[in-house]
Amino acid sequence: MKKSIIGLLFLLLINFTSAQTNFNSFISYVNGISDSLQKSAVLDSFISFHRNIRIPIAEDSWAVFLYKGNVNSVSIAGDFTNWTANLSLSKLPNSNFFYYKKIFENNARLDYKLVLNGSTWILDPYNPNRVSGGYGPNSELAMPDYIQPWEINFNQNIQHGNLITTSIASNNTGKTYQLQILVPASYNINPLKRYPTVYFQDGSEYVTLGSGVNVIDNLIAANKIDEVIGVFVKPTNRNDEYAGNLRMQYQSFFVNELVPLIDSLYRTIDSASQRLVLGDSFGGNISALISYNYPDVFGLCGLHSAAFWPNNYEVYNQILSGPIKNIRYASVWGTYESVYQNMRPFRDTLLNRGYDYHWSEFPEGHSWGLWRANIDFILEYFFPSSTSSVDENNDVITKDFELYQNYPNPFNPTTKIKFSIPNVVQDLSRNSKDDNLSSLTSLKIYDILGKKVATLISGELSPGIYEVEFNGKELSGGIYFYQIRVGNFIETKKMVYLK
């Protein structure tokens, strides 16, 4: 009997664990097994096999959630249910096996938990992928086209900045605030150099949940951004200070007490164009308020899923209908969170009013999984690296070269791609140098398999800033890559076509 079951399981795995599992056929097959021990063994083997690949199972655009255990009911709560446990898993007859299928975007990334018997919330025991949040860890559903953020991980092979912990007492709020200040690894090497500054609301969470220190260190080491000083500010009561009755006092503390202190202690660039205030949710609300009321101090504003609803959309309406100020914005939000309903008109209105506005929208929820993966999106836009890069094999040096993230992204069906050709291109193999040297430039689009689907530019371009439009109406929806070559310099970025 044991050998026959093993043989059956082997054949079953061949038939039902291909690259894209026919889950409905599997369920039909298992329903036809009358022996309860054989059915349980088949289900156990099915789960064991897929735990080594991925659970939830990804089948085309479907995600299949699984649970096996002696419970009365299993449901799902997550970003895609507004954290209400209203998606019930179906129970396979005459078994303790539960399942649920749902369609998601191929690049979706969402947090969830399982709820047993209507009251016990647990992490998915079959899914090792988890994301920390403000209320503890959640299981992570990452569809096949989602690319995990490399920059959040600690890299022992690079230089790391120095994280300094201190505090500041505020006369404006009567509170004392904990600070963590990240200075670049090279800060003490060049005593004359000054640095841009990035001020993070919810600072302790940007460090612990957002991996903000790792992100900055990695982006600097990879020449993705210029060296910056990071100031991580922990609120004492974020509801009061970011959205409630202390918001005005808090902005006064930020502008009149905190910034002068940082500028006095560190070699910062005392310019609004080199000073960014960045925040998530309510932290985005206060960041927008501070920059709009004090554009001479903060000329850059970063918004991670800004929650603009407090005080009858006070900040939101002020920015949309008030005087135009010298502020550049960058923002990210998810389509599985309610704030997208505000962020889309916010984006459209600011663009129509002539603001410099950089944005991206992802199939994700209101979570640190989204925000930690898009700190780089904001920092790379405001502080692109101006350092030289060297290809040792070809001795080509480029200065001030930049390939920007396409916008909008995701797009349907058109998007724009912007890049800059440096003023100086030096080809050491020819021992030549010409400030007006034209460069052989190509800009091409590739699908996720590496197949070229379009050539947007191919020829000699003079130094300058260029922007081209790509229309993907003839292509299928999904992830694509755009790659630019200038001489022997190559850079590639990802974009998402939602059709």
C-alpha positions in Angstrom: 0.0 0.0 0.0 2.8 2.4 0.9 4.6 1.8 -2.4 1.5 2.3 -4.4 0.8 5.6 -2.7 4.4 6.8 -3.3 4.1 5.8 -6.9 0.8 7.6 -7.2 2.2 10.7 -5.6 5.2 10.7 -8.0 2.9 10.5 -11.0 0.7 13.2 -9.5 3.6 15.6 -9.0 4.6 15.1 -12.6 1.1 16.0 -13.8 0.3 18.8 -11.4 3.5 20.6 -10.4 4.6 21.9 -13.7 5.7 25.6 -14.1 2.0 26.6 -14.0 0.0 24.3 -11.9 -3.5 23.4 -13.2 -5.0 23.8 -9.7 -8.6 23.3 -10.7 -7.7 20.0 -12.3 -5.8 19.0 -9.2 -8.8 19.7 -7.0 -11.0 17.7 -9.3 -8.6 14.8 -9.2 -8.3 14.8 -5.4 -12.1 15.0 -5.1 -12.2 11.7 -6.9 -10.0 9.9 -4.3 -12.2 8.0 -1.9 -9.6 6.6 0.4 -9.1 9.3 3.2 -5.5 8.3 4.0 -4.5 8.4 0.3 -6.2 11.8 -0.1 -4.4 13.2 2.9 -1.1 11.9 1.7 -1.6 13.4 -1.7 -2.5 16.8 -0.2 0.5 16.7 2.1 2.8 16.0 -0.8 1.2 18.7 -2.9 1.8 21.3 -0.1 5.3 20.1 0.6 6.3 20.4 -3.1 4.9 23.9 -3.5 6.5 25.1 -0.2 9.8 24.7 -2.0 8.6 26.9 -4.9 6.1 29.4 -3.5 3.0 29.5 -1.5 0.6 31.2 -2.3 1.0 29.3 -5.6 1.2 31.5 -8.6 -0.7 30.3 -11.6 -0.8 32.8 -14.5 -2.4 35.8 -12.8 -4.0 33.7 -10.0 -2.7 33.4 -6.5 -3.7 30.2 -4.7 -3.8 30.3 -0.9 -3.6 27.0 1.0 -4.1 25.8 4.6 -4.3 22.3 6.0 -5.3 21.8 9.6 -8.1 20.8 12.0 -10.0 24.0 12.1 -13.6 25.0 11.3 -12.8 27.9 9.0 -10.0 29.8 7.4 -10.2 33.3 6.0 -7.8 35.9 4.7 -7.3 39.5 5.8 -4.8 41.8 4.1 -4.1 44.8 1.9 -6.6 43.5 -0.7 -9.5 43.1 1.9 -8.9 46.4 3.7 -7.8 44.1 6.5 -11.2 42.6 7.0 -11.3 38.8 7.2 -14.0 38.5 4.5 -12.3 36.1 2.1 -13.1 32.6 3.2 -11.1 29.6 2.0 -13.1 26.7 0.6 -12.8 23.4 2.3 -12.1 20.3 0.2 -14.8 17.7 1.1 -13.8 14.9 3.4 -10.5 16.6 4.3 -8.9 19.3 6.4 -7.5 21.1 3.3 -8.6 24.7 2.6 -7.9 26.8 -0.5 -8.7 30.2 -2.1 -7.9 31.6 -5.6 -7.8 35.2 -6.5 -6.5 37.2 -9.5 -3.8 39.8 -8.9 -1.5 41.9 -11.1 1.6 40.0 -12.1 3.8 42.5 -10.2 1.6 42.9 -7.1 3.1 42.8 -3.6 0.7 42.7 -0.7 0.6 41.9 3.0 -1.8 39.4 4.5 -2.6 37.1 7.4 -4.8 34.0 7.8 -7.6 34.0 10.3 -8.6 30.7 11.9 -12.1 30.1 13.3 -12.9 33.7 12.8 -10.7 35.0 15.6 -7.1 33.7 15.6 -4.8 35.7 13.3 -1.7 33.9 12.2 1.1 34.3 9.7 0.8 31.9 6.7 2.7 28.8 8.0 3.6 27.8 4.4 5.0 31.2 3.4 8.5 32.2 4.7 8.3 35.6 3.1 7.3 38.3 5.7 7.4 42.1 6.0 7.5 43.9 9.3 4.8 46.5 9.8 3.7 49.0 12.5 1.6 46.2 14.1 4.1 43.4 13.7 5.1 41.1 10.8 2.8 40.1 8.0 3.0 37.4 5.4 4.0 38.7 2.0 2.2 37.8 -1.3 4.7 38.7 -4.1 3.5 37.8 -7.6 6.1 36.4 -10.0 7.0 39.7 -11.7 7.6 41.6 -8.5 11.3 42.4 -8.0 12.5 42.4 -4.4 14.4 45.6 -3.4 18.1 44.8 -3.2 18.9 48.1 -1.6 17.2 47.3 1.7 19.7 44.6 2.6 22.8 45.1 4.7 25.9 44.8 2.5 29.1 44.0 4.4 31.2 44.7 1.4 30.6 48.4 1.2 31.5 51.4 3.4 28.8 52.4 5.9 27.8 55.7 7.3 28.0 56.6 10.9 24.6 56.6 12.7 24.5 59.0 15.6 21.8 59.0 18.3 20.9 62.2 20.1 17.8 64.2 21.1 16.5 67.7 20.9 14.1 69.5 23.2 11.5 71.8 21.5 10.2 75.0 23.0 7.5 75.1 20.3 5.9 71.7 21.3 7.3 71.2 24.8 8.4 67.8 23.7 11.8 66.1 23.4 12.5 64.2 20.2 14.8 61.3 19.6 17.1 61.7 16.5 19.2 59.3 14.5 21.6 61.1 12.2 23.4 59.2 9.4 26.6 60.9 8.1 28.3 59.4 5.0 31.3 57.1 5.5 33.6 59.7 3.8 32.4 62.6 5.9 35.7 63.1 7.8 37.9 62.6 4.7 37.1 65.9 3.0 36.5 68.6 5.7 35.4 71.1 3.1 32.6 69.1 1.5 29.0 70.0 2.3 26.0 67.6 1.9 22.3 67.6 1.0 20.0 66.6 3.9 17.1 64.3 4.0 14.7 64.6 7.0 12.5 61.6 7.7 9.3 61.7 9.6 8.5 58.5 11.6 12.3 58.3 11.7 12.7 55.3 13.9 10.4 53.3 11.7 12.2 54.4 8.5 15.3 52.9 10.2 13.8 49.7 11.5 10.9 48.9 9.2 12.1 50.9 6.1 15.8 49.9 6.3 16.5 53.5 5.5 20.1 53.4 6.6 20.8 50.4 4.4 19.1 52.1 1.5 21.2 55.2 1.8 24.5 53.3 2.2 23.7 51.0 -0.7 22.6 53.8 -3.1 25.7 55.9 -2.3 28.0 52.8 -2.8 26.3 52.0 -6.1 26.7 55.6 -7.3 22.9 55.9 -7.5 22.8 59.0 -5.4 25.1 61.7 -4.2 26.2 61.4 -0.6 23.6 62.8 1.8 23.1 63.3 5.5 20.0 61.5 6.8 18.1 62.9 9.8 15.6 60.4 11.2 13.1 62.1 13.6 10.9 60.1 16.0 7.6 61.7 16.9 6.2 61.7 20.4 2.6 61.5 19.3 2.4 61.2 15.5 -1.4 61.8 15.4 -1.2 65.1 17.2 2.0 66.3 15.7 1.4 65.1 12.1 -2.3 65.7 11.7 -3.8 67.0 15.0 -3.7 70.0 17.3 0.1 70.1 17.5 0.8 70.2 13.8 1.5 73.9 13.6 3.8 73.8 16.6 5.5 70.8 15.2 6.2 72.5 11.9 7.7 75.4 13.8 9.9 73.0 15.8 11.0 71.4 12.5 11.9 74.6 10.7 13.0 76.9 13.5 14.7 74.5 15.9 15.6 71.2 14.2 17.0 72.5 10.9 19.2 75.2 12.5 20.6 72.6 14.9 21.5 70.1 12.2 23.0 72.9 10.1 25.1 74.1 13.0 26.4 70.6 13.9 27.0 69.2 10.4 28.4 70.5 7.0 25.0 70.7 5.3 24.2 72.6 2.1 22.1 75.5 3.4 19.8 75.6 0.4 16.1 74.6 0.1 16.9 72.9 -3.2 19.2 70.5 -1.3 16.9 69.9 1.7 14.2 67.1 1.5 11.4 66.4 4.0 10.0 62.9 3.5 7.2 61.0 5.2 4.7 58.1 5.1 0.9 58.3 5.6 0.4 61.1 8.2 4.1 61.7 7.9 3.4 62.7 4.3 0.7 65.1 5.4 3.1 67.0 7.8 5.9 66.9 5.2 3.6 68.5 2.6 2.5 71.1 5.2 6.1 72.0 6.2 7.4 72.3 2.7 4.4 74.3 1.5 4.6 76.8 4.4 8.4 77.0 4.3 9.6 76.5 0.7 12.6 78.6 1.5 13.7 75.9 3.9 12.4 72.7 2.2 12.3 72.9 -1.5 11.9 69.1 -1.9 9.0 67.1 -0.6 8.7 63.3 -0.6 5.4 61.5 -0.1 4.9 57.8 0.6 1.2 57.2 0.5 0.4 60.6 1.9 -2.8 60.6 4.1 -4.2 64.0 3.4 -7.7 63.7 4.9 -7.1 65.2 8.4 -8.6 68.6 9.2 -11.0 68.4 6.2 -8.1 67.9 3.7 -6.4 71.1 5.0 -2.9 70.6 3.5 -4.3 68.9 0.3 -6.6 71.9 -0.6 -4.0 74.4 0.4 -1.4 73.0 -2.1 -4.0 72.5 -4.9 -5.6 75.9 -4.7 -3.1 78.1 -3.0 -0.2 80.1 -4.6 2.3 78.1 -6.6 5.5 77.7 -4.6 9.1 76.7 -5.6 8.8 73.0 -4.4 9.6 69.8 -6.2 7.5 66.7 -5.3 8.1 63.0 -5.6 5.5 60.5 -4.4 4.6 56.8 -4.4 1.3 55.1 -3.6 -0.5 51.8 -4.0 -3.7 50.9 -5.8 -4.7 48.7 -2.8 -4.9 51.6 -0.5 -7.6 54.3 -0.3 -5.1 57.2 -0.7 -4.8 56.6 -4.4 -8.1 58.3 -4.9 -6.6 61.5 -3.6 -3.1 61.1 -5.0 -4.2 60.8 -8.6 -6.0 64.2 -8.7 -3.2 65.6 -6.6 -0.7 64.5 -9.2 -2.8 65.8 -12.1 -3.5 69.2 -10.6 0.1 69.8 -9.6 1.3 68.8 -13.1 -1.2 71.1 -14.7 -0.1 73.9 -12.5 3.5 73.4 -13.7 5.0 71.8 -10.6 8.0 69.5 -11.0 6.2 66.3 -9.9 7.7 62.8 -10.0 5.4 59.9 -9.2 4.8 56.2 -9.4 1.8 53.9 -8.6 2.1 50.2 -7.7 -0.3 47.3 -7.1 0.4 47.4 -3.4 -1.1 48.4 -0.1 -0.5 50.9 2.7 2.5 49.3 4.2 6.2 49.4 4.8 6.7 46.8 2.1 5.8 49.5 -0.4 7.6 52.4 1.3 10.9 50.7 2.0 11.2 49.5 -1.6 10.6 53.1 -2.9 12.9 55.2 -0.7 15.3 54.9 -3.6 12.6 56.2 -6.1 12.5 59.5 -4.2 16.2 59.8 -3.4 17.5 59.0 -6.9 15.2 61.6 -8.3 16.2 64.4 -6.0 19.9 63.5 -5.5 21.1 61.7 -8.6 24.8 60.8 -8.5 27.1 63.3 -10.1 30.2 61.2 -9.5 32.2 59.8 -12.4 31.8 56.1 -13.3 34.6 54.1 -14.9 34.4 51.0 -17.0 37.9 49.4 -16.5 37.6 47.3 -19.6 36.9 50.3 -21.9 38.4 53.4 -20.0 35.4 55.4 -20.8 34.5 58.1 -18.2 31.2 59.9 -18.1 30.2 62.8 -15.9 26.7 63.8 -14.9 25.2 61.0 -16.9 21.6 60.1 -15.7 18.9 57.8 -16.9 15.7 58.8 -15.1 12.7 56.6 -14.1 10.1 56.6 -16.8 6.9 58.5 -16.0 4.1 57.6 -15.6 5.0 54.2 -14.3 3.1 52.0 -14.5 1.8 53.3 -17.8 -1.0 52.6 -20.3 -0.2 52.9 -23.2 2.4 55.7 -23.3 5.2 56.8 -21.1 8.1 59.2 -21.3 11.8 58.4 -20.7 14.2 61.1 -19.8 18.0 61.0 -19.8 21.0 63.3 -19.9 24.2 63.1 -21.9 27.2 64.5 -20.0 29.0 67.7 -21.0 32.3 65.8 -21.0 32.8 62.4 -22.5 36.4 61.2 -22.5 37.5 58.1 -24.3 40.8 57.2 -22.8 41.4 54.5 -25.5 41.7 57.3 -28.0 43.5 59.7 -25.6 41.0 62.4 -26.7 38.9 64.9 -24.9 36.3 67.2 -26.4 33.8 69.2 -24.4 31.4 69.1 -27.4 32.0 65.4 -28.3 28.9 63.8 -29.7 28.2 60.3 -28.4 26.9 57.2 -30.0 23.7 56.7 -28.1 21.0 53.9 -28.2 17.8 53.6 -26.2 16.1 50.2 -26.5 13.1 48.4 -24.9 13.3 44.8 -23.9 10.7 42.4 -22.6 11.2 40.3 -19.4 12.9 37.5 -21.4 15.5 39.9 -22.8 13.9 40.1 -26.3 14.2 43.6 -27.9 10.8 45.0 -28.7 11.6 48.6 -29.7 14.5 50.9 -30.6 13.7 54.5 -29.6 17.1 56.1 -30.3 20.1 55.0 -32.3 22.7 57.6 -33.4 25.0 60.4 -32.4 23.7 62.8 -29.7 25.3 66.0 -28.4 25.5 66.7 -24.7 22.1 67.7 -23.2 18.9 66.5 -21.6 16.5 64.4 -23.8 13.0 63.1 -23.4 11.4 60.5 -25.6 7.9 58.9 -25.6 7.3 55.2 -25.8 4.0 53.8 -26.9 3.4 50.2 -25.9 -0.1 49.8 -27.4 1.0 46.8 -29.6 2.6 45.0 -26.6 1.1 42.8 -23.9 0.9 44.1 -20.4 3.7 43.3 -18.0 7.3 44.2 -17.0 9.7 45.7 -19.6 13.2 47.1 -19.3 14.6 50.2 -21.1 18.4 50.3 -21.6 20.5 53.2 -22.7 24.1 53.0 -24.0 26.2 56.1 -24.3 29.6 55.1 -25.7 30.4 52.1 -23.5 28.2 53.3 -20.5 25.1 51.2 -20.0 22.2 51.6 -17.6 18.9 49.7 -17.4 15.7 50.5 -15.6 12.4 48.6 -15.2 8.9 49.9 -16.1 5.5 48.3 -15.9 2.8 48.3 -18.6 -0.7 47.9 -17.2 -2.9 47.1 -20.1 
